[in-house]
């Protein structure tokens, strides 16, 4: 159904976000990434779009690009816990121990505040 809604309203951030979520659930990583990129060209300020783009990139084994997406999300909302966890996962896959340690520390602080 998200595919039909997306065909009718491709410029809708809500519809695009749900379509990306559906494509991720279907393990269509390339489709999710393509839709995320299109949506981000219209709505670069929406954290959920950056999160879903980073998630697709992680699944595509592109951790450097995933880290960039999650870092863009952190610029918008540094308190976005799923995005922070995504950045940690990307850092670990990259073998970037410094970035991973920094994210672990930030997550410990943020998770205490929940």
N, C-alpha and C positions, 0 to 999 in steps of 0.2 A: 504494500500500500504506500510506503514511503516513496517508492519509485514513481508511482502515479502522481502523488502530491508534488514531488520534485519536478516532474515534467510540467505541471501546471504553474508552479511558483518557484523556479530555480533561484530567484533572487531573495527568497525568504530565508533568513538566518536560522529560524526555528526548524523549518522543513529540511534545510541542508544539514543541520546538526543531527537531526533524527535519521536522515538518510545515511550519514557517515556511521552513526551508531549501528544501524542495521547492517551496513556492509561489513563493519568490523565483526559483528556477531556471526555473519555468514563467512567469515574469514576471507573476504575479498579485499585484501590489503591494498592492492593497486587502485581499485575502485574507490576505496575510502580515502586514499591519499589524493587522488584526482579531484574528488568532490571537496575535500578539505581545502585544497589549493584554490579552487574556484570560489569557495565561500570566503576564504581569507582575503581574496582580492577585493571583495566587497565589504567585509567586516573584520578588518585586521585587529580590532580592539576586543574581540570576543574570546575570552580565555578557553571556553569549551572547544572552540575550533582548533586552537593551538594544541590542546590536550589530545584531541582525537587525531590530529596530524602526527603528533609525536608518537602516539600509540601505534598508528599504522606503520610508521618508519621503524619502530622497534621490531615489529613483527616481520618487516621486510629485511631485517638484519642490517639496518643502516643507522647504527647508533650515533654516529657523529651528527647526522642531520636531525635525528630524534632529539639529541641534546640541544641543538640549536632551536628547535621548536619549543621544547620545554623551557629553555632560557627566555625565549620571547614571551611565553606565558608568565614567567616569573616577573618580567618587567611590568606586566599589566596587573598581576595579582600575586605577590610573593607569599600569600597565605593559602594558596590553592594546594591542598595536601595531595590529591592524586597527581597533579602536575609535578610537585616536588618529588614524589615517589618515582615518577617516570624519569625525572632527571637523574635520580640516584641509580635507577636501573641502567640508563644509558651510560652513566659514568663508569659503572661496574663493567659493562660490556666493552667499554673503551680501554679499561685498565687504568683509568685516571683516578688513582687513589686519593689524591688531594681533593678533587671535586667530590668524590664519593664521601669522604670523611666530612667535608663541609656540609653536604646535604644531610648526612646522618645526624649531625649536631643540630642543624636547623629543625629537622623533623622531630627530634627529641623535645625541643622547646615548644614547637607548635602543637605536638600531640599532648603535652601536659596542659595546654591551655584549653583543650576541647572539653 
